[in-house]
């Protein structure tokens, strides 16, 4: 929808995913959109290098979030909010539904 603005379809996907769930990691995003993992990783790396996103290491996973110090963060989130409102309702619901992981350890 807004790939012209964001540069590519996967760039839009990354931003919308992180906007709707507050964080995400490459494999999770690629799996959600059923797309190539490497292209999602490239977008995440590019956005982190540009200061839009930040990441941290959690075990072997690297979750990404919006950089609170990014100077245009409020404007970017406003644009993403508007773009998100034009997504089909079923996709909106899937994006905001954050399924918690079950702890399989016996207590």
VENTA-V526125 format. One record per residue. N is the residue number from 1. PHI is phi in whole degrees, 0 to 359 (* if undefined). Layout:
BEGIN
n->N phi->PHI
n->N phi->PHI
END
This chain:
BEGIN
n->1 phi->*
n->2 phi->245
n->3 phi->298
n->4 phi->295
n->5 phi->292
n->6 phi->269
n->7 phi->101
n->8 phi->198
n->9 phi->297
n->10 phi->289
n->11 phi->296
n->12 phi->298
n->13 phi->301
n->14 phi->300
n->15 phi->295
n->16 phi->295
n->17 phi->298
n->18 phi->291
n->19 phi->299
n->20 phi->282
n->21 phi->247
n->22 phi->72
n->23 phi->197
n->24 phi->189
n->25 phi->237
n->26 phi->306
n->27 phi->296
n->28 phi->298
n->29 phi->293
n->30 phi->298
n->31 phi->293
n->32 phi->300
n->33 phi->269
n->34 phi->54
n->35 phi->229
n->36 phi->294
n->37 phi->298
n->38 phi->298
n->39 phi->291
n->40 phi->291
n->41 phi->300
n->42 phi->298
n->43 phi->295
n->44 phi->298
n->45 phi->298
n->46 phi->296
n->47 phi->289
n->48 phi->289
n->49 phi->297
n->50 phi->278
n->51 phi->86
n->52 phi->284
n->53 phi->242
n->54 phi->230
n->55 phi->226
n->56 phi->216
n->57 phi->264
n->58 phi->234
n->59 phi->65
n->60 phi->261
n->61 phi->254
n->62 phi->235
n->63 phi->284
n->64 phi->249
n->65 phi->223
n->66 phi->292
n->67 phi->283
n->68 phi->297
n->69 phi->267
n->70 phi->294
n->71 phi->296
n->72 phi->252
n->73 phi->299
n->74 phi->298
n->75 phi->292
n->76 phi->297
n->77 phi->295
n->78 phi->297
n->79 phi->295
n->80 phi->294
n->81 phi->298
n->82 phi->295
n->83 phi->298
n->84 phi->300
n->85 phi->294
n->86 phi->268
n->87 phi->289
n->88 phi->302
n->89 phi->304
n->90 phi->295
n->91 phi->290
n->92 phi->302
n->93 phi->294
n->94 phi->296
n->95 phi->293
n->96 phi->275
n->97 phi->282
n->98 phi->261
n->99 phi->281
n->100 phi->290
n->101 phi->282
n->102 phi->279
n->103 phi->275
n->104 phi->270
n->105 phi->288
n->106 phi->281
n->107 phi->252
END
